[in-house]
Amino acid sequence: ELAERVEFVRETFRQPALVEDFIDGREFHVTVWGNGTVRMLPPVEMDFSRFADVHDRLCTYDSKFTPGSRHYDGIQARVPAPLSDEESARLEDTVVRAYHALGCRDYARLDIRLRDGLFYVLDVNPNPDVSPDASVACAAEAAGYSYGALVSELVHLAAHRHPVFGAGWH
């Protein structure tokens, strides 16, 4: 089946096919912010426990933006994610290293899976949704920031590195 799909992609799109291992396991949306010194906000776990089928254990468009859909209603966000101190420290190390390695600035959201004790970076989004019900805002709220304080912090981070405002901007 895989060989057939790869051939379909190559023939249809006239380009190589990218094949990735599906990493089943716990999924976390992790907000990181800062320039230089970087801080991880409380991780948000996407709880897929209501879905037995592995194909349902994904954050899709419907799960994020279609109220009333079975994925929107079935995936529960757990904030802060229940992690041991050791897991939290390893997760923070993973996301901060990925943030720096990719040259992120100001803030980003990383999608992470935990399988067999290892954290895997699925996606780094350097411009994630910051609407009031998005995981970035949920993480900020869990860290004690109101929505207004979250937006203010994001503006401050960007302005602080801007040549017009510079380090003196408050």
C-alpha positions in Angstrom: 0.0 0.0 0.0 2.8 2.4 0.9 4.6 1.7 -2.4 1.4 2.4 -4.3 0.9 5.7 -2.5 4.5 6.8 -3.1 4.1 6.0 -6.8 0.8 7.9 -6.9 2.5 11.0 -5.4 5.5 10.8 -7.7 3.4 10.4 -10.8 0.6 12.9 -9.9 2.8 15.7 -8.6 6.0 14.9 -10.4 8.1 15.2 -7.2 9.5 13.0 -4.5 7.2 11.7 -1.8 7.9 12.4 1.8 7.2 9.5 4.1 7.1 9.9 7.8 6.6 7.6 10.7 3.3 8.3 12.6 4.2 9.0 16.2 1.3 7.9 18.3 1.4 9.0 21.9 0.6 11.9 24.1 0.5 15.3 22.3 1.5 18.6 23.7 1.2 22.2 22.4 4.0 24.1 24.0 4.3 27.8 24.0 7.8 29.3 24.3 8.7 32.9 24.4 11.7 35.1 24.7 14.8 36.3 22.9 18.0 35.2 24.5 16.5 33.8 27.7 13.6 31.7 26.7 10.7 30.6 28.9 8.4 27.6 28.4 4.8 28.3 29.5 2.7 25.5 31.0 2.3 22.8 28.3 -1.2 22.1 27.0 -1.9 18.3 26.5 -4.3 17.4 23.7 -6.2 14.4 25.3 -7.2 11.9 22.6 -8.5 9.3 25.1 -12.0 9.4 23.7 -10.8 8.1 20.4 -9.8 4.4 20.0 -8.9 4.7 16.3 -5.4 6.0 15.7 -6.7 8.0 12.7 -8.7 10.2 15.1 -5.7 11.0 17.3 -4.8 14.1 15.3 -5.4 17.8 15.7 -7.1 18.7 12.5 -8.8 21.8 11.2 -12.1 20.5 12.5 -10.7 19.8 16.0 -9.5 23.4 16.2 -12.1 25.5 14.3 -15.4 23.5 13.9 -17.5 23.6 17.0 -19.9 20.7 17.2 -17.7 18.4 15.2 -16.8 15.1 16.9 -13.1 16.0 16.9 -13.7 19.5 18.3 -15.9 18.1 21.0 -13.9 14.9 21.6 -10.3 16.3 22.1 -9.9 17.8 25.5 -7.2 20.3 26.3 -5.5 19.7 29.7 -3.8 22.7 31.1 -1.3 22.4 32.6 -0.4 19.0 31.2 0.1 16.3 33.9 3.8 15.7 33.6 6.3 14.6 36.2 9.1 17.1 37.2 11.6 15.0 35.2 9.3 14.9 32.1 8.7 18.6 32.3 12.4 19.4 32.5 13.1 17.1 29.5 10.2 18.7 27.6 11.5 22.2 28.3 15.0 21.2 27.2 13.6 19.8 24.0 11.5 22.8 23.1 14.1 25.5 24.0 16.7 23.7 22.0 14.4 23.4 19.0 13.4 27.1 19.4 17.0 28.2 19.3 18.0 25.8 16.6 15.4 27.1 14.2 16.1 30.8 15.0 12.7 31.5 16.5 12.2 34.9 18.0 9.6 36.5 20.3 7.4 33.4 20.6 6.4 30.1 19.0 4.2 27.1 19.6 5.7 23.6 19.3 3.7 20.5 18.8 5.3 17.6 20.6 4.5 13.9 20.9 5.7 11.7 23.8 6.3 8.1 22.8 8.2 5.5 24.7 9.7 8.1 27.0 11.0 10.3 24.2 9.8 13.7 23.1 9.4 14.2 19.4 9.1 17.7 17.8 6.3 17.4 15.2 6.0 21.1 14.2 7.4 24.4 15.2 4.9 27.3 14.5 6.7 30.7 14.8 3.4 32.5 14.3 0.7 30.5 16.0 -2.9 31.4 16.6 -3.1 33.8 19.6 -6.8 34.2 19.8 -8.4 34.0 23.2 -9.3 30.3 23.0 -6.1 29.1 21.3 -3.6 26.9 23.2 -1.1 29.9 23.4 -3.7 31.9 25.4 -4.6 28.9 27.5 -0.9 28.4 28.4 -0.5 32.0 29.2 -3.6 32.0 31.4 -2.2 28.9 33.3 1.0 30.9 33.8 -1.0 33.8 35.3 -1.3 36.1 32.3 -4.6 37.7 31.3 -5.2 37.8 27.6 -4.3 41.5 27.6 -1.1 40.8 29.4 -0.3 38.0 26.9 -0.7 40.4 23.9 1.3 43.1 25.8 4.1 40.6 26.3 4.2 39.6 22.7 4.3 43.3 21.6 7.0 44.0 24.2 9.2 41.1 22.9 9.0 42.3 19.3 9.5 46.0 20.2 12.4 45.2 22.5 14.5 43.8 19.5 13.3 46.5 17.1 16.0 49.2 16.1 13.6 52.1 16.6 12.5 51.1 20.1 15.4 49.0 21.2 16.2 47.8 24.7 14.8 51.0 26.3 11.2 50.4 25.2 8.8 49.6 28.0 
